[in-house]
Amino acid sequence: MNGLLKAVALAVLLAANPGDTETPAGPPPPVVDHHMHIFSPEGSRVLDMICKALGPGGCPPQRSTAPATGADVVRALDKAGIGKGVLLSAGYFFGSPEIADQRLDVAKGTRDENAFIVAQAEAHCDRLVPFISVAPSAVNALDEVRYWGRKGGAAGLKLHLGSAKFDFRDPAQTRRLAALFEAAADARLAIVIHMQTRRKDYGAEDAAIFLREVYPFARNVPVQIAHAAGGGGVDDGELAALGAFADAMQRDPQGTRNLYFDLAMVPDLFANEGKIPATPAHVAALDGLMHRIGLNRFLLGSDYVLGLDLKAYFANDRAALGLSDADWRTLAGNVAPYVQTAMVACKA
């Protein structure tokens, strides 16, 4: 996006922001939180089932699994002075391999959870942007994406490869993922993808497969790589994957023009402690890759669930990233193209 278009888009978004965009205490909050979650009562119940199936350490105790609504999200945004939020459905829970033995109605559960998210966002369409989701290996995945393409109401598709036990090095799985990207492009749905898999050697090879065999099927829709190509925190695998993206973006700027990266729970999970402690060397390497790729490609996000204090989260995140005021202002002002499209649709 050129400078004039970005300035106009920010003016529209900020005009609808009921919170302060800057306080004497420090740099501004983000204009948009690009990575947020809420769960319906049934989604919450299924998440608890998954947590139990994963066993100790599977679901961090700091993370709420309680149900919530769009009104809860808007209150959290208001408290932090943030204008918009991107709601990512947890419909993929219902196709989780961890609970395959529970014989859930995956298609119905996925559809209902997606409909819940879309309805919550529609009730606050000037503030919330809804993404549906599917489990990539579920038999209903393509039908669900196509359904929302026909019905409308969703801005994008969320895919979580770690949850699905996905493996880029399995050609059949990669072909199914490419088909989902193609279906999303046909439906004009942006894509947010949690790329990190459960492989211990996840990294550059997986990113290369994605770029070669999956990403081209997205055609012209924005693709947001969640957690800066990791899973929260900063580790060697994430940095290797992000480095492969940086190489590809330098080789082919036009072909990768629709790639973005969110910083949800990066570099650390809870107030910069917990899931994946980031070493100073890791954070320095992340900073180098972010500047190499371009800060305009990075989107702030929290991975919000009920109860997370967004003001504290983003203050901690800014400190953990070690960014200058100028760099943080750049990140805080970045807005994904699909957010602008959704706001225009809301006003129509």
N, C-alpha and C positions, 0 to 999 in steps of 0.2 A: 504494500500500500504506500502511495507517495505521501509526502508530508502534508499536503493540503487536505487530502482525503482523510488522513488520520486525525488531523485537527478538527475537521467537521464532525467525524464520528465521535470523537471524545466530547465535543461540545454537546451533542445530542445526549450522550450517555450521562454526562455530568449534570445536565439540566434536570434529569429525573432522579438524581441521587439525593435522598433526604438527609444523608449524614454529612459531616464535615469532610472535605477532601484533604485538609491538612490542619494540624493542630500545632501549637507552639512546642509541643513535646518532641516533635521529630518529623521525619519524612511522611508523605501521604500514604494512606492505605491504598490497596489496589482498586482500580475502577471496577474490575470484575474478579470474582473468585471463580476460576475456570474448572474446578474439580470438587463437587460436593455430592453427598449421599444422604438420602433418607430412605426409610423402609416402611412399607405398609405393615399392619399387624401380622399378616400372613408371611410377608417377607422377613420380618423380625423373627418369627417362629422358625422359619427354615434356616435362617442364619445361625440361630442357637443350635439347631441340629448339626449344622456343618462344624461349628466350633467344638461340639462334643465329639464328633467323629475325628476331627484333627488331633484331639488330645491335648495334653499340656503344652502351652506355648503356641498353640495353633491360632488363637485369637487373642491379641493383647488385652489384658484386663482393663487398660485405660480407655479402650474403645467401646463406646456404647453400642449395644445391639437393639436398643429400644425403638419402637415405632415413633415416627414423627410426621409432621405435615409441612406443607409449603409455608404456612404461617410461622412455624418455628424457624425456618430458614430465614425468612424476611426479618424477623426480630433479631436474629444473630447478625445479619448483614447491617441492619440499622445501628445496632450497638457498636459495631466496628467502623461505621461510616463508609460502607462498601455499597456501591450502587446495584450491581447485578450478581447473580449466581447461576452457575451451570449445574443442573441436577442430573446426575447420572444414575439411571435405573440399575437396580440390583436384580433384574429379571433373570440374569444368568445364574443366580443361586439355584434355581429350580433344576438346572441341568448339571449341577455339580457332581463330578464322579465320586466325591466323598459320600454322597447319600443316594447313590444309584440303587442301593438295596432297599430303600424306603418306598420304591414304586410310586413316586409322586406323579401326578398328571403334569408333566413338564410343559406341554403346550399351553394348558389353561393357566398354570401358575405364572409362566413367563408373560402371557398376554395380560393377565390381571395386574401384575406388578408394573408392567409398562404403562398400562392404562392409568394406574394410580399416579405414577410420576407425571404423565402428560396432564392429567386433571389438576394436580397440585400446581403445576406451572401455569396452566391456563387461568387459574384463579388469581394469579399474580403475574400476568404475562408481561407487564412492564418491568419486572424485576427478575424473573426466573426463566431459564432456557432449558427445555427438557430433552434428554437423550434416552432412547430405549436401549435395551441390551438383550443379548442372547448368549447362550453357551455355544461356542463355535462348533462343537461336535454334535450338538443336539439335532435330532431329525427334523425339528420344527424351525430350525434357525433361518433358513432361506425364506420359508413361508412367512415368518414373523416380520422379517425386514420388508418383504414385498407388501405385506398387509399395511404397514405404517406408511409405506410409500404411496399407496392408494388412498389411505384414509387421511393423511396429513396430520398435523399437530405436533410432530416431533421434529427437532432440529438436527438430530444426529443419532448415531449408533455407538454404543460403548461395548468394547470387547475386552475380556480379562483372560489372557492366555495362561497366566500362572494358576488361576483357579481351575481352568479346564485341563490341567496337566498336558498342555499343548507342547509339541516338539517341532521346531522348524526343520529338523533334520529328517523328519518323516515326510516324504514327498506327498503322500495321500492327505495328511493333515494340512500341509501347506497349500495344496490345491483347493481344499475346502475353504480355507481362510481367504484365498484369492477370490473364490466365488462369492463370499460374503462381501468383500470389498466391491466387487462388480455390482452386486445387488444394491449396496448402499449408494453407489454412484448413480445407478439407474433411478433410484428413489430420491436423489439429490439430498442425501443425508451426509452430513459431516461425520467424521470417524474419530473417536477417542479410543486408543488401544493401549492397554497395559501389556507391554511386549515381553517383559522379563518372564522367562519360563522357569521351571524348577530344575533345569540342568545345572549341575555344579560348575560346568564350564561355559555357561551362557556368556555371550559377549559378541565380539566382532563378527564371527562366522554367522551367527543368527541374524544380526543386523544386515549383513550382506545378502543372505537369502531373502529376507523381507524386502529389501530394496530391489532386488532383481526379479523376484517371483510373485510378490504380493502387491507392493505399493503401486506399480503401474496400473493396476485395475481400478484404483480410486479415481483415475482420470483427473477431473478438475475440482473435486471436493477437498476441503481442508482435512488434513490428517494430523491429529494431535497425539504425540507420543507421550503417554503418561509417565510421571515420575522421572522425566529426563532419561528415559530408556531403561530405568531400573525399577525397583519395587518399593522405594522409600529409603532414605539414607543415601550414602554414596559408597560404592564398593568397586572392586577391580572390574567385575563383569559389566556393570553399568558404564563405567568410564570407557571400557573397550568398545562397547556398543555405540556409545555417543561419539567416540572417535571415528568409528566407521561412518556414521552419519555425517560428521564434519568433512571427512574425505570426499564422500559422495556429493555433498553440497558444493564443495569447491570445484569438483570435476564437472558438474552439470547443474549450474545455478537455475536454469530455466526448468529443467525436469523435476527439480525438488522445490519449486517455488511455493508449493502448498503444504510444506512440512512445518509443523510447530512442535514445541516441547513444553509440557507443563512441569512446574516445580513443586507439585503437591507432595508434602512430607519429604522434601529434599532441602537440606541434607540430612535431617534427622526426623524422627517420628513424633516424639512428644516433648515439647519444650527443649528440643535438642538433646534428648536422652532416649535411649531405649533400643528400638528394633535393630538398627544398624549404626552404631556409633561411627561418626565420620572423623577420620584423622585429619590433621592440618594439611598433610600431603594430598589426601583425597580432595579436600575442599579447594586447594590451590589448583589441582588438575581440572576440577570441574569449572572453576572460574576461567581458566585458560581456554577450555573447550567452548564455554558460553560466548566468550568474546570472539573466538575464531568463527563460530557459526553466525554470531550476530545477536545481540540482546533483543532485537526486535522479533526474533523467532521464539522467545521464551515467555510463557504465560504463568502468572501467579495463580496458585490454587492451594487449597488447604486439606483436601480429603475430608471435609467436614462430615461429622456425624453429630447427633444431638448432644448438646452440652459443651462442645468445643468453643472456647473463647477466641473468636477470630482476631480480635485486636491483639491479644497476647501472642497468639500463634504467629501472626505476621511480623510482630516486633522481634520475636525469637528467631524467626526465619531470616529476617534481614541481618540480624547479628551473626547468625551461624554462617551465612553466605559471605560475610565480611565485605559487602559491597560498599562503594562510595555512595554518597547521597545522590549524585548525578545518575549512577547506574541504577540505583533503586527506583528513582523517579521514572526512568525509562521503563523498567519492568512494571511498575505500578500503573503506568499509562497504556500498556499493551492490551489490545482487545482483539480476540479472535474474530475473523470475518463472519463466522456463523452467528455470533452474538449480534452483530449489526443487522444481519438478515432477519433474525428472529424479532428484533425490536421494530423493524419496519413492518413485518407481518402483524405484530401485535397492534400497531396503530391503524392498520388497514381496515 
